[in-house]
Amino acid sequence: MPEYTTEEGAAGPGADGSAQVLRPHAEDAFADELKALAAADDRPRPERWRLSPWAVATYLLGGTLPDGTVVTPKYVGPRRIVEVAVTTLATDRALLLLGVPGTAKTWVSEHLAAAVSGDSTMLVQGTAGTPEEAIRYGWNYAQLLAHGPSRDALVPSPVMRAMAQGMTARVEELTRIPADVQDTLITVLSEKTLPIPELGQEVQAVRGFNLIATANDRDRGVNELSSALRRRFNTVVLPLPATPEEEVDIVSRRVDQIGRSLDLPPAPEGTDEIRRVVTVFRELRDGVTTDGRTKLKSPSGTLSTAEAISVVTSGLALAAHFGDGVLRSGDMAAGILGAVIRDPAADRVVWQEYLETVVRERDGWKDFYRACREAGA
């Protein structure tokens, strides 16, 4: 189990070779912040929690500690949402983070688990093919055939391990999992036990165990949660950023983090380009221009904050490897085109109309207009 120590040659980015890891786990990437929070945290902690609820919320929302350590924000949004999520984990109810794509559900889930348990890796990734064994347990078939059912032959799932150790398990994209597999969680969440009928045994959850699930409320082809399962969760809806400034801040922070991990140059002069991407996405997403004067058709894509981050990161890579390192409209245009036009017929019409009626007439956007026209030619 990872510790919040950063002894020389041990935890912390780069100290254990993690500089070579493309995306370190949250408890590794922010080990120094977690260690400082643990040292400054004198508030009551639920059993087996690494930090108090107050410190967990501070870790996610950011702040300055008495020793001067600056805790960077991991989530930019309403404080009350984070407080409710953290408080839920301190009770016997599981937490369901619900929202449209790109509202940082997975990001928040990972950081919550890292701050509460010191380990964000007890993860079940939900897909249409996720089997029941991924949530309950599987078998080592060589052991099973040689010696029959036994605890040695049993392969515990992340949920089973979290129950036994009193830690936080995560289930990503819960509504992607088939309904009959989803309902495997009902006994776990209501009775806090996981039966092993083959052995006549069970695993009971110890204090500290809880579960965080995420679900996409706009994706197509999802499996609705049964009312029995939904009742076992406290649902917290993560909204899209409330203001353009908030969204620009989120995109800038994440692009900077991703850029550093990929050795991309920083984009101090890219703020205007980031603001343009955010403006385009928000206007097409909301179906109206920022000034409220012009109604717009919305494309079929979600145009989420996560997609804006992807577009800007791709633009930075283009600028770094095929330009002079300065982020410009031409570096962004192809990425924006790919994000907006998901349906080649309908979305292209929406995009062309937006370019000609809004972008073309906007002061200071001529270079952006030309770049987008050339990208779509």
Secondary structure as UniProt FT lines:
FT   TURN            8..9
FT   TURN            13..16
FT   HELIX           18..20
FT   HELIX           26..29
FT   HELIX           31..40
FT   TURN            47..48
FT   HELIX           53..61
FT   STRAND          63..64
FT   TURN            66..67
FT   STRAND          70..71
FT   HELIX           79..89
FT   TURN            90..92
FT   STRAND          94..99
FT   TURN            101..102
FT   HELIX           105..117
FT   STRAND          123..125
FT   TURN            128..129
FT   HELIX           132..134
FT   STRAND          137..139
FT   HELIX           141..147
FT   TURN            151..153
FT   STRAND          154..156
FT   HELIX           158..165
FT   STRAND          168..172
FT   HELIX           174..176
FT   HELIX           179..182
FT   TURN            183..184
FT   HELIX           185..191
FT   STRAND          193..196
FT   TURN            197..200
FT   STRAND          201..204
FT   TURN            207..208
FT   STRAND          210..216
FT   HELIX           227..230
FT   TURN            231..232
FT   STRAND          233..237
FT   HELIX           244..261
FT   TURN            262..263
FT   TURN            268..269
FT   HELIX           271..286
FT   TURN            290..291
FT   HELIX           305..322
FT   HELIX           329..340
FT   TURN            344..345
FT   HELIX           346..354
FT   HELIX           355..359
FT   TURN            360..361
FT   TURN            363..364
FT   HELIX           366..375
//
